[in-house]
Amino acid sequence: MICAQNTPVKLITFLGKSTAPKNTDKGKNYWKLIGETGIVIDEVEMNNGGILVLYDRNLDEFEIENHNPIKNSLWIKKTDLEVLI
């Protein structure tokens, strides 16, 4: 999948899975974001193949850790994303 900057995307899995493993810490339950949309703001793969996605919603609402320099952004693997047209 090619994800250029400003490409709209939707999270369809996280780390290749659709549900969080048992005993996942509340602050690390990124599976809560499945179905959420955003745009690619950095297409350079970093952090084990992730690209930087800026979500449309405030990630604080999900009570997950999100401490990237750009608020409401997370490094997400391309394989966990669906490109929206």
WOUR-V617715 format. One record per residue. RES is the residue in one small letter. NEAR is the number of other ideal C-beta (glycine too) atoms within 10 Angstrom. Layout:
# WOUR-V617715
[[RES;NEAR] [RES;NEAR]]
This chain:
# WOUR-V617715
[[m;10] [i;7] [c;19] [a;9] [q;12] [n;10] [t;19] [p;15] [v;23] [k;17] [l;21] [i;12] [t;16] [f;19] [l;13] [g;8] [k;11] [s;10] [t;11] [a;17] [p;9] [k;5] [n;5] [t;13] [d;9] [k;11] [g;11] [k;10] [n;17] [y;20] [w;18] [k;17] [l;22] [i;16] [g;8] [e;15] [t;16] [g;24] [i;17] [v;21] [i;14] [d;16] [e;14] [v;8] [e;14] [m;10] [n;12] [n;8] [g;11] [g;17] [i;25] [l;22] [v;27] [l;18] [y;21] [d;12] [r;12] [n;10] [l;21] [d;10] [e;10] [f;18] [e;10] [i;17] [e;14] [n;17] [h;6] [n;14] [p;6] [i;11] [k;12] [n;16] [s;19] [l;23] [w;15] [i;25] [k;16] [k;16] [t;11] [d;22] [l;22] [e;13] [v;14] [l;11] [i;5]]
